Amino acid sequence: MVFKRLLGSLGVGGPTVETTLDPGPALPGGALTGQVRLRGGGADFEIESITLELVARVEAEHEEGESEGAVTFERFTVGGGFRLAEGEERSVPFSVTLPWETPVTELYGQALGVVLGVRTELSVAGAKDKGDLDPLAVGPLPVQEAVLEALGQLGFGFRSADLEYGRIGGTGQRLPFYQEIEITPSPKYAHQVNEIEVTFLAGPAGMEVVLEADKRGGPFSGGHDALTSFTVGHHDSRDWNAEVEGWIERLVQHRAPHGSHAAYGHGHDDHHHHHDGHRSGPGVGTAVAAGAAGLAVGVVGGMVAAEVVDFFEGEEEDEEG
């Protein structure tokens, strides 16, 4: 990878920077490690700070419809306070902790269509300049994988995943957006629901699993959304198939479990829409890696690849947050 030149306020003769992440997906609440490599420019520069930004491509609902934008959801200062001599090369290692609610971008090594990035900001002599976005891969926590694996074994299929700007009322959500994993119903529930959306809200003590069902209407009634949530520990050992089956039964019957946050009010429904466009549809799912019995994970590869290129190459001047 070539060094990425910082233009703009630092000028063509300014230092260049390249950020490399250590191999393998990071985990929510876990360490993100790597190094920032600097190369001095045409003169000595005082490096005041090196900051990493975590950026997500997020969908937002508004009166005019739907739009996508880049949201910065965490910033870390990983270095600074030194002089970078002309032409000098210096490496600054870092280890930072990802937010617990960091979205999952892959399952069994296959992309879910959610795009995260890391951007490096260099502050030199009072001027700040940002480099390009580098892709960030995040895998599931053990409990997240166990729940998704159980859904797959119960006959549910993966449809799509996206990030929704907004908050789910009544939960401990901390980020300004949440991840929805949309799954198709198993044959057992196909006559009752169109799809089920799964949201994981992780924290240090455990995880809220929020389930929402787009329920089918009867011949004389329209469909409606059912919503409920369950709390699990990070190290829980359960019969996950039976546990998740019970969750789905409660959700479909819209019978809130004791102590749950099922009565969320209007908060979640405000931004409940289906994003069935280019990333979903029948037949999208492909088999997971050999030996894995979980959700059939797959997306329209070419289209998602184009989105990723657009996200990482485009100028994200309209960032929120």
C-alpha positions, 0 to 999 in steps of 0.5 A, a space after each residue: 500500500 502506498 503512503 496516502 498523501 495529505 493535501 489541502 491545508 498541509 500542502 503538497 510538501 506535507 507529511 504523508 500517513 498510512 494506517 494499517 490494521 492488524 489482520 483479522 476482524 476485530 470484535 465489538 468491545 475488543 481491541 483494534 490494533 495496528 500502526 500509523 506510519 508517517 513519512 516526513 515532508 519537505 521540511 520538519 513538522 510538529 505533529 500535534 496529534 494523530 487521531 483515528 475516527 471510526 466511520 459508518 455508512 448509515 441510512 437515515 429516514 426523513 420526510 423526503 424519503 431515505 438517504 445515506 451518509 457517513 457518521 463518525 461514531 468514535 474518535 481516538 487520539 493515538 499519538 502526537 507531541 513530537 517533531 517529524 523531521 524532513 523525510 523521516 519515517 516513523 511508526 506509531 503503534 496503537 491499541 484502542 477499544 471498539 465501542 460495544 455496539 460496533 456493528 458486525 460486518 461479517 459472519 463466517 468470513 462473508 460480508 453482510 453488506 455493512 460498511 465501516 471505515 477508519 480514517 486518520 486525522 493528522 494535526 500539524 501546526 494548528 491545521 488538521 487534515 484527514 486521510 482516506 478511509 480504510 476498511 474495518 472488519 468486525 466479527 460477531 461476539 460469541 453470543 451474537 454468533 450463537 443466536 444467528 447460528 440458532 436462527 439458521 438451524 431453525 430454518 431462518 435465512 439472511 436477507 440483508 443488514 443495514 445501519 439505521 440512524 436513530 434510537 430504539 426507545 427503552 433500550 440502553 443504546 448508546 450509539 446514534 444508530 443501530 444495526 438491523 439484520 433482516 432475516 426471512 422466516 422459517 417455513 413454520 412462521 412464513 404464514 405469520 411474518 414477512 420478515 424478522 429484524 434482529 438488533 444486538 445492543 451489546 454492553 460490558 455486562 451483556 447484550 440486549 437482543 431486540 427482535 421485530 417482526 413484520 407480521 402478515 395481516 389476515 383477510 380483514 386486517 392489515 399487518 403490524 409490527 411486533 417488538 420485544 427484547 431479551 437480555 443475555 450474558 456474554 458467557 451464557 451457555 444455553 440450548 440456543 435453538 430452544 432459547 431462540 425458538 421461544 423468543 420467536 414464539 413470544 414475538 409472533 404471539 406478541 406476548 412480552 416476556 417478564 422484565 423485557 422492554 417490549 413496550 418501546 412506544 413509538 421510538 422504534 416504529 418511527 424509523 421502521 422501514 424495509 430496505 429491500 432494494 439492491 441488497 435483498 430479495 429471494 435467492 440472495 442467500 448463499 451457503 455459509 462456509 463448509 461445516 457452519 450450520 448458521 444463517 445462509 449469508 450472502 449479498 449481491 456481490 457486485 452491487 455491494 462491492 460498488 457501494 464499498 468503493 463509492 464509500 471509501 473513494 467518495 468525499 464524505 463531506 456531509 458527515 453527521 455526528 
